[in-house]
């Protein structure tokens, strides 16, 4: 297989840095040493291990992307930026014909899907790149379609904890809530308990201190009206390495679709999981 050229956007963010580090040690990929960054970033570069990566601010990105395409030829883009940038980033990728893997949550998900469908590129867009969690969600989707109303009459509590700087509610939690809705549970996204306080995470949740700046702990608890039956699903992820594996699998999947000349198509991590 030819080496896949890859640009990872979102540096100096910690998730983007983790993905960059994993890809740098994987011979299947050749990294573009540039990264689209946010308007508040003042640094010109960011060091990842022994590499200085150029940081491209929004006002400079059109010109620099054209330069990079001329220099390197086509490449795949991975987006781990900020929820507030999702809509404009997708529009930028589509306008500049940059196939992308979107791991950032937030934005107008229906709108960004439509933008890709109307474009000349394929993309993988997913609220979670963890393959095991994606598998659990696939099982939930099957249950929701096959056993509608299974948990009618139950109440539910949803708690999710992430690092303090995560701006939005977990996209995975939102998706799980929608599945439980189909299973008969009247619960809204606004009712999700979102923990971002490191003190509570350490002392109440018992999250190891070294993972306070990078974790995703989720618990879904269902109780019947008589409080005699309780069901729960828990998935606790500490650190970010597990997301790198799924993200790079998504890049490989997208590269295959590009080789098949597929355009204007949105794939999910479930599509990737079925392939891998």
TORVEX-639177 format. One record per residue (C-alpha): x, y, z; residue number from 1. Coordinates in steps of 0.05 Angstrom, whole numbers. Example, Ala and Ser with C-alpha at 12.3 -4.5 7.8 and 13.67 -1.06 7.14 Angstrom:
+--------+--------+--------+------+
|      u |      v |      w | resi |
+--------+--------+--------+------+
|    246 |    -90 |    156 |    1 |
|    273 |    -21 |    143 |    2 |
+--------+--------+--------+------+
END
This chain:
+--------+--------+--------+------+
|      u |      v |      w | resi |
+--------+--------+--------+------+
|      0 |      0 |      0 |    1 |
|     25 |     70 |    -17 |    2 |
|     41 |    115 |     41 |    3 |
|    -19 |    159 |     58 |    4 |
|     -6 |    233 |     64 |    5 |
|    -41 |    260 |    126 |    6 |
|    -54 |    329 |    155 |    7 |
|    -78 |    332 |    228 |    8 |
|   -114 |    395 |    247 |    9 |
|   -126 |    419 |    318 |   10 |
|    -55 |    427 |    345 |   11 |
|    -35 |    447 |    398 |   12 |
|    -96 |    409 |    425 |   13 |
|    -80 |    346 |    464 |   14 |
|   -124 |    299 |    423 |   15 |
|    -94 |    324 |    357 |   16 |
|    -24 |    316 |    387 |   17 |
|    -39 |    244 |    408 |   18 |
|    -63 |    227 |    337 |   19 |
|     -2 |    262 |    307 |   20 |
|     45 |    223 |    352 |   21 |
|     14 |    156 |    335 |   22 |
|     14 |    170 |    260 |   23 |
|     87 |    193 |    263 |   24 |
|    107 |    124 |    287 |   25 |
|     64 |     87 |    236 |   26 |
|     98 |     72 |    170 |   27 |
|     31 |     73 |    133 |   28 |
|     28 |    149 |    139 |   29 |
|     69 |    209 |    118 |   30 |
|     51 |    271 |    159 |   31 |
|     43 |    340 |    131 |   32 |
|     81 |    383 |    181 |   33 |
|     26 |    436 |    185 |   34 |
|    -39 |    440 |    224 |   35 |
|    -99 |    486 |    221 |   36 |
|   -108 |    519 |    288 |   37 |
|   -156 |    567 |    323 |   38 |
|   -158 |    643 |    322 |   39 |
|   -135 |    647 |    395 |   40 |
|    -70 |    610 |    383 |   41 |
|    -11 |    659 |    378 |   42 |
|     47 |    609 |    369 |   43 |
|     73 |    598 |    299 |   44 |
|     93 |    526 |    311 |   45 |
|     81 |    469 |    360 |   46 |
|    132 |    415 |    376 |   47 |
|    108 |    343 |    375 |   48 |
|    166 |    300 |    400 |   49 |
|    223 |    322 |    354 |   50 |
|    181 |    355 |    300 |   51 |
|    162 |    429 |    294 |   52 |
|     93 |    432 |    263 |   53 |
|     70 |    496 |    230 |   54 |
|      6 |    525 |    260 |   55 |
|    -40 |    558 |    209 |   56 |
|    -89 |    610 |    234 |   57 |
|   -158 |    617 |    201 |   58 |
|   -141 |    680 |    163 |   59 |
|    -82 |    645 |    130 |   60 |
|   -110 |    577 |    116 |   61 |
|   -135 |    586 |     43 |   62 |
|    -67 |    608 |     17 |   63 |
|    -27 |    558 |     58 |   64 |
|    -71 |    499 |     38 |   65 |
|    -62 |    516 |    -35 |   66 |
|     13 |    518 |    -24 |   67 |
|     12 |    451 |     12 |   68 |
|    -29 |    418 |    -42 |   69 |
|     20 |    443 |    -95 |   70 |
|     79 |    419 |    -54 |   71 |
|     53 |    351 |    -30 |   72 |
|     -5 |    334 |    -75 |   73 |
|    -71 |    306 |    -48 |   74 |
|    -76 |    288 |     25 |   75 |
|   -127 |    267 |     77 |   76 |
|   -145 |    314 |    134 |   77 |
|   -161 |    294 |    206 |   78 |
|   -201 |    344 |    246 |   79 |
|   -195 |    349 |    322 |   80 |
|   -206 |    423 |    329 |   81 |
|   -262 |    458 |    369 |   82 |
|   -337 |    449 |    366 |   83 |
|   -346 |    523 |    347 |   84 |
|   -303 |    512 |    284 |   85 |
|   -337 |    449 |    258 |   86 |
|   -385 |    482 |    209 |   87 |
|   -334 |    529 |    178 |   88 |
|   -281 |    474 |    175 |   89 |
|   -326 |    426 |    138 |   90 |
|   -344 |    480 |     89 |   91 |
|   -270 |    495 |     79 |   92 |
|   -252 |    421 |     68 |   93 |
|   -308 |    413 |     17 |   94 |
|   -290 |    478 |    -19 |   95 |
|   -217 |    457 |    -25 |   96 |
|   -232 |    384 |    -40 |   97 |
|   -198 |    357 |     22 |   98 |
|   -226 |    289 |     43 |   99 |
|   -229 |    287 |    118 |  100 |
|   -240 |    247 |    181 |  101 |
|   -280 |    288 |    232 |  102 |
|   -270 |    269 |    305 |  103 |
|   -292 |    337 |    332 |  104 |
|   -361 |    338 |    363 |  105 |
|   -411 |    396 |    359 |  106 |
|   -435 |    437 |    301 |  107 |
|   -496 |    428 |    258 |  108 |
|   -489 |    353 |    244 |  109 |
|   -546 |    351 |    193 |  110 |
|   -517 |    412 |    159 |  111 |
|   -446 |    385 |    154 |  112 |
|   -472 |    319 |    128 |  113 |
|   -510 |    355 |     74 |  114 |
|   -450 |    397 |     56 |  115 |
|   -408 |    334 |     44 |  116 |
|   -463 |    300 |      5 |  117 |
|   -465 |    361 |    -41 |  118 |
|   -390 |    361 |    -49 |  119 |
|   -337 |    325 |    -90 |  120 |
|   -304 |    290 |    -30 |  121 |
|   -319 |    232 |     17 |  122 |
|   -312 |    238 |     92 |  123 |
|   -316 |    198 |    156 |  124 |
|   -355 |    235 |    209 |  125 |
|   -366 |    205 |    279 |  126 |
|   -379 |    231 |    349 |  127 |
|   -331 |    178 |    376 |  128 |
|   -271 |    144 |    345 |  129 |
|   -265 |     90 |    398 |  130 |
|   -280 |     25 |    361 |  131 |
|   -305 |    -12 |    423 |  132 |
|   -354 |     43 |    441 |  133 |
|   -376 |     46 |    369 |  134 |
|   -390 |    -29 |    374 |  135 |
|   -433 |    -17 |    436 |  136 |
|   -470 |     38 |    400 |  137 |
|   -483 |     -9 |    341 |  138 |
|   -514 |    -59 |    390 |  139 |
|   -556 |     -3 |    419 |  140 |
|   -580 |     17 |    350 |  141 |
|   -600 |    -55 |    336 |  142 |
|   -638 |    -59 |    402 |  143 |
|   -672 |      8 |    389 |  144 |
|   -697 |    -16 |    321 |  145 |
|   -714 |    -87 |    342 |  146 |
|   -743 |    -77 |    411 |  147 |
|   -777 |     -9 |    411 |  148 |
|   -806 |      9 |    479 |  149 |
|   -766 |    -44 |    516 |  150 |
|   -753 |      3 |    574 |  151 |
|   -820 |     39 |    574 |  152 |
|   -837 |     62 |    645 |  153 |
|   -764 |     67 |    666 |  154 |
|   -728 |    130 |    688 |  155 |
|   -656 |    142 |    669 |  156 |
|   -595 |    179 |    696 |  157 |
|   -538 |    196 |    650 |  158 |
|   -471 |    221 |    676 |  159 |
|   -410 |    237 |    634 |  160 |
|   -343 |    265 |    655 |  161 |
|   -289 |    294 |    610 |  162 |
|   -229 |    340 |    618 |  163 |
|   -246 |    410 |    643 |  164 |
|   -233 |    444 |    576 |  165 |
|   -282 |    401 |    536 |  166 |
|   -333 |    453 |    516 |  167 |
|   -394 |    412 |    495 |  168 |
|   -434 |    353 |    521 |  169 |
|   -407 |    286 |    498 |  170 |
|   -431 |    268 |    428 |  171 |
|   -431 |    195 |    449 |  172 |
|   -477 |    209 |    507 |  173 |
|   -524 |    247 |    462 |  174 |
|   -526 |    189 |    413 |  175 |
|   -538 |    138 |    468 |  176 |
|   -596 |    181 |    494 |  177 |
|   -629 |    178 |    426 |  178 |
|   -625 |    102 |    426 |  179 |
|   -655 |     99 |    495 |  180 |
|   -711 |    145 |    471 |  181 |
|   -729 |     92 |    419 |  182 |
|   -727 |     40 |    474 |  183 |
|   -782 |     79 |    510 |  184 |
|   -744 |    123 |    558 |  185 |
|   -768 |    196 |    560 |  186 |
|   -700 |    231 |    569 |  187 |
|   -672 |    294 |    537 |  188 |
|   -601 |    314 |    522 |  189 |
|   -608 |    373 |    570 |  190 |
|   -615 |    323 |    628 |  191 |
|   -546 |    294 |    617 |  192 |
|   -502 |    309 |    678 |  193 |
|   -437 |    338 |    652 |  194 |
|   -377 |    336 |    700 |  195 |
|   -319 |    383 |    685 |  196 |
|   -292 |    397 |    755 |  197 |
|   -224 |    362 |    767 |  198 |
|   -234 |    361 |    842 |  199 |
|   -300 |    324 |    837 |  200 |
|   -271 |    279 |    783 |  201 |
|   -214 |    259 |    829 |  202 |
|   -251 |    255 |    896 |  203 |
|   -321 |    234 |    876 |  204 |
|   -312 |    197 |    811 |  205 |
|   -245 |    167 |    831 |  206 |
|   -213 |    182 |    764 |  207 |
|   -137 |    174 |    768 |  208 |
|   -103 |    242 |    773 |  209 |
|    -58 |    230 |    713 |  210 |
|   -120 |    223 |    669 |  211 |
|   -158 |    285 |    693 |  212 |
|   -136 |    323 |    631 |  213 |
|   -156 |    266 |    584 |  214 |
|   -213 |    218 |    597 |  215 |
|   -284 |    200 |    579 |  216 |
|   -325 |    165 |    633 |  217 |
|   -398 |    150 |    620 |  218 |
|   -453 |    117 |    661 |  219 |
|   -525 |    104 |    640 |  220 |
|   -570 |     78 |    696 |  221 |
|   -643 |     56 |    685 |  222 |
|   -692 |     43 |    741 |  223 |
|   -763 |     16 |    737 |  224 |
|   -822 |     54 |    768 |  225 |
|   -821 |     10 |    831 |  226 |
|   -746 |     17 |    840 |  227 |
|   -740 |    -58 |    841 |  228 |
|   -701 |    -67 |    776 |  229 |
|   -638 |    -29 |    756 |  230 |
|   -598 |    -35 |    692 |  231 |
|   -534 |      1 |    675 |  232 |
|   -482 |     11 |    620 |  233 |
|   -413 |     40 |    637 |  234 |
|   -354 |     55 |    593 |  235 |
|   -295 |     90 |    624 |  236 |
|   -237 |    110 |    579 |  237 |
|   -174 |    139 |    611 |  238 |
|   -124 |    173 |    564 |  239 |
|   -129 |    185 |    489 |  240 |
|    -88 |    129 |    457 |  241 |
|   -149 |     86 |    443 |  242 |
|   -179 |    142 |    399 |  243 |
|   -116 |    144 |    356 |  244 |
|   -125 |     71 |    335 |  245 |
|   -196 |     84 |    312 |  246 |
|   -179 |    149 |    278 |  247 |
|   -123 |    118 |    237 |  248 |
|   -168 |     60 |    218 |  249 |
|   -218 |    112 |    193 |  250 |
|   -163 |    145 |    152 |  251 |
|   -146 |     77 |    120 |  252 |
|   -219 |     66 |    105 |  253 |
|   -227 |    135 |     74 |  254 |
|   -164 |    125 |     32 |  255 |
|   -195 |     62 |      3 |  256 |
|   -258 |     99 |    -15 |  257 |
|   -218 |    155 |    -48 |  258 |
|   -183 |    101 |    -89 |  259 |
|   -251 |     78 |   -113 |  260 |
|   -266 |    149 |   -136 |  261 |
|   -325 |    156 |    -88 |  262 |
|   -347 |    228 |    -78 |  263 |
|   -402 |    264 |    -39 |  264 |
|   -410 |    209 |     12 |  265 |
|   -410 |    208 |     89 |  266 |
|   -386 |    146 |    126 |  267 |
|   -391 |    131 |    200 |  268 |
|   -346 |     93 |    247 |  269 |
|   -395 |     36 |    243 |  270 |
|   -377 |     31 |    169 |  271 |
|   -304 |     30 |    188 |  272 |
|   -316 |    -22 |    242 |  273 |
|   -351 |    -69 |    193 |  274 |
|   -291 |    -64 |    147 |  275 |
|   -238 |    -74 |    200 |  276 |
+--------+--------+--------+------+
END
